[in-house]
């Protein structure tokens, strides 16, 4: 893993946006794998700035998101479709028809998952996959378990993730308990991976991801198997990495 440690959240956002911008400049029809959550928000603002100052053109870009809650409509403020429109797509010149988020309302969930992986394959794979990391080591919604799924699938969320996500909902009861998520295999097939993390609460899990034993109990350790992973993390999140 290539590790870049920066001062704080703002610097992480700028560096990570610059890293993604390189891919977009090199390949104007790149396929970007995108994530939601608090961590990439600043990065998305930086990408919008780069679009507005004429540095980036998204007209031929395709995006594929990691995951979506089951049961929330795309216009629900906590759905990941809404998040992506609100934080990025509404502010750049991307064709929304080329932005994919799993459909958590699909009647046939298995078919939706199969088609999601097929779509990625048909697009020629993901050029760069952006990831955040959960405090428990989840990537996308691949939660710590005895076994992990390779392909896109329906998954239950762990109590710790439900609690972490409840900050965005009025009550714990409203937080969806299931989601559709890319599997570990889907993620590892990406040509390049960029993971961003910020803050002390991520320090322990970041250290495990970098140098812990590979285990399904910390899904992010699977990233050690990929040959092109870049971490852009701030000092607080990097604090426990063995120098
Ligand atoms: C989001 C996702 C999650 C988040 C993770 C960290 O699409 O797949 O794995 O990346 O939960 O979330 P934040 O950034 O809010 O700490």
Boltz pocket constraint, residues with backbone or C-beta under 6 A from the ligand:
constraints:
  - pocket:
      binder: B
      contacts: [[A, 34], [A, 35], [A, 36], [A, 37], [A, 38], [A, 39], [A, 40], [A, 66], [A, 67], [A, 131], [A, 132], [A, 133], [A, 134], [A, 135], [A, 138], [A, 139], [A, 140], [A, 141]]
      max_distance: 6.0
